[in-house]
Amino acid sequence: MDTPPPTPAPLRERLPGYLSTFTLGLAGGGLVGVIVWLATSMPLIDAVVFVYSGLGALLLLVGGVRGIGYGKSGGGSEEAVADRRSGPEGSAGEGASTRAAWPAGRDPLERRRRRVSAPPNPGTFWQVVAGFAYVGLGVALNVLFAPWPG
């Protein structure tokens, strides 16, 4: 009983939400940049560039991890903790051969299959695009307004 993955709404309907979130990120990054400027001896433009570049790098990492379906792989360390056995087979010797095998009914590649066959998530694509935009904005602000060393 495989249900088909939900189809995302058309871009025309999603774009206003993406743009408003990007604008809120710009405002929030600028505010954090001003706070960094006030808290340190950094010039204002350097503080804002620092925050925008960091935000962009964070979005690139998070969007990339979500885009490859890592969060949809399921289990992970929870499966290892749930399969931990206590008792006589927990010691070396008796039961050692049962510990080395995969638990009954589990396919070791099942998580990878779920991750690879995950439905497309356009939000992660736009998260990575926003990350590139923030990093590009930080670089552009640095090139245009930061004083040249010398």
C-alpha positions as CSV (number, residue, x, y, z in Angstrom):
1,M,0.0,0.0,0.0
2,D,2.3,2.7,-1.2
3,T,0.7,6.0,-1.3
4,P,2.0,8.4,-3.9
5,P,4.0,11.3,-2.5
6,P,2.1,14.6,-2.2
7,T,2.7,17.0,-5.1
8,P,4.0,20.4,-4.1
9,A,2.0,23.5,-4.8
10,P,3.0,25.4,-7.9
11,L,5.9,27.9,-7.6
12,R,3.5,30.8,-8.1
13,E,1.8,29.9,-4.8
14,R,5.0,29.1,-2.9
15,L,7.2,32.1,-4.0
16,P,5.6,34.8,-1.8
17,G,6.3,32.7,1.3
18,Y,9.8,32.1,0.2
19,L,10.4,35.8,-0.5
20,S,8.9,36.9,2.8
21,T,11.0,34.4,4.6
22,F,14.1,35.6,2.8
23,T,13.2,39.3,3.6
24,L,12.8,38.4,7.3
25,G,16.2,36.7,7.1
26,L,17.7,39.9,5.7
27,A,16.1,42.0,8.4
28,G,17.1,39.5,11.2
29,G,20.7,39.2,9.8
30,G,21.0,43.0,9.7
31,L,19.8,43.3,13.3
32,V,22.2,40.6,14.5
33,G,24.9,42.4,12.5
34,V,24.1,45.6,14.4
35,I,24.2,43.8,17.7
36,V,27.6,42.3,16.8
37,W,28.8,45.8,15.8
38,L,27.7,47.2,19.1
39,A,29.2,44.3,21.1
40,T,32.6,44.3,19.4
41,S,35.1,46.8,17.8
42,M,34.2,45.5,14.4
43,P,33.2,48.0,11.7
44,L,29.5,47.9,10.9
45,I,29.9,46.6,7.3
46,D,32.2,43.8,8.5
47,A,29.7,42.7,11.2
48,V,26.8,42.6,8.7
49,V,28.9,40.7,6.1
50,F,30.0,38.3,8.8
51,V,26.4,37.6,9.8
52,Y,25.1,37.3,6.2
53,S,27.9,34.9,5.3
54,G,27.4,32.8,8.3
55,L,23.6,32.6,7.7
56,G,24.3,31.7,4.1
57,A,26.7,28.9,5.0
58,L,24.2,27.6,7.6
59,L,21.4,27.5,5.0
60,L,23.6,25.8,2.5
61,L,24.5,23.1,5.0
62,V,21.0,22.5,6.3
63,G,19.4,22.7,2.8
64,G,21.9,20.3,1.5
65,V,21.5,17.8,4.3
66,R,17.7,17.9,4.0
67,G,17.9,17.8,0.2
68,I,19.7,14.5,0.2
69,G,17.0,13.0,2.4
70,Y,19.2,12.4,5.4
71,G,16.4,13.2,7.8
72,K,14.1,10.7,6.0
73,S,16.5,7.8,6.5
74,G,14.9,7.0,9.9
75,G,16.3,5.2,12.8
76,G,20.0,6.0,13.0
77,S,21.3,5.9,16.5
78,E,17.8,5.2,17.9
79,E,17.8,1.8,16.2
80,A,21.2,1.0,17.6
81,V,20.0,1.9,21.1
82,A,16.8,0.0,20.7
83,D,18.6,-3.1,19.6
84,R,21.1,-3.1,22.5
85,R,20.7,-6.3,24.4
86,S,21.4,-6.9,28.0
87,G,21.9,-10.3,29.6
88,P,24.2,-13.2,29.1
89,E,24.6,-12.6,25.3
90,G,26.0,-9.1,26.1
91,S,29.3,-10.6,27.1
92,A,32.0,-11.9,24.8
93,G,31.7,-15.6,24.2
94,E,28.2,-17.0,24.3
95,G,25.9,-15.1,22.0
96,A,28.8,-13.3,20.2
97,S,27.7,-14.7,16.8
98,T,24.1,-13.4,17.3
99,R,25.4,-9.9,18.1
100,A,27.4,-9.7,14.9
101,A,24.4,-10.4,12.6
102,W,21.8,-7.9,11.6
103,P,18.6,-8.0,13.7
104,A,16.0,-10.3,12.3
105,G,13.8,-8.7,9.6
106,R,16.1,-5.7,9.1
107,D,17.7,-4.9,5.8
108,P,20.9,-2.9,6.3
109,L,20.3,-0.9,3.1
110,E,16.7,-0.1,3.8
111,R,17.4,3.3,5.2
112,R,19.5,4.2,2.2
113,R,16.7,3.1,-0.1
114,R,14.2,5.3,1.8
115,R,16.6,8.2,1.5
116,V,17.2,7.8,-2.2
117,S,13.6,7.3,-3.0
118,A,12.4,10.2,-0.9
119,P,9.9,12.5,-2.6
120,P,11.2,15.8,-3.9
121,N,11.2,18.7,-1.5
122,P,11.4,22.0,-3.3
123,G,11.7,23.9,-0.1
124,T,15.2,22.5,0.4
125,F,16.2,23.7,-3.1
126,W,15.1,27.2,-2.3
127,Q,16.8,27.0,1.1
128,V,20.1,26.3,-0.7
129,V,19.4,29.1,-3.2
130,A,18.8,31.5,-0.3
131,G,22.1,30.3,1.2
132,F,23.9,31.2,-2.0
133,A,22.1,34.6,-2.1
134,Y,23.1,35.5,1.5
135,V,26.7,34.5,0.8
136,G,26.7,36.4,-2.4
137,L,25.2,39.4,-0.7
138,G,27.9,39.3,2.0
139,V,30.6,39.1,-0.6
140,A,29.1,42.0,-2.6
141,L,28.7,44.2,0.5
142,N,32.3,43.4,1.5
143,V,33.7,44.3,-2.0
144,L,31.6,47.4,-2.4
145,F,31.7,49.0,1.0
146,A,34.5,47.6,3.1
147,P,37.7,49.7,3.2
148,W,40.6,48.2,1.4
149,P,43.5,47.2,3.6
150,G,46.6,49.3,3.2
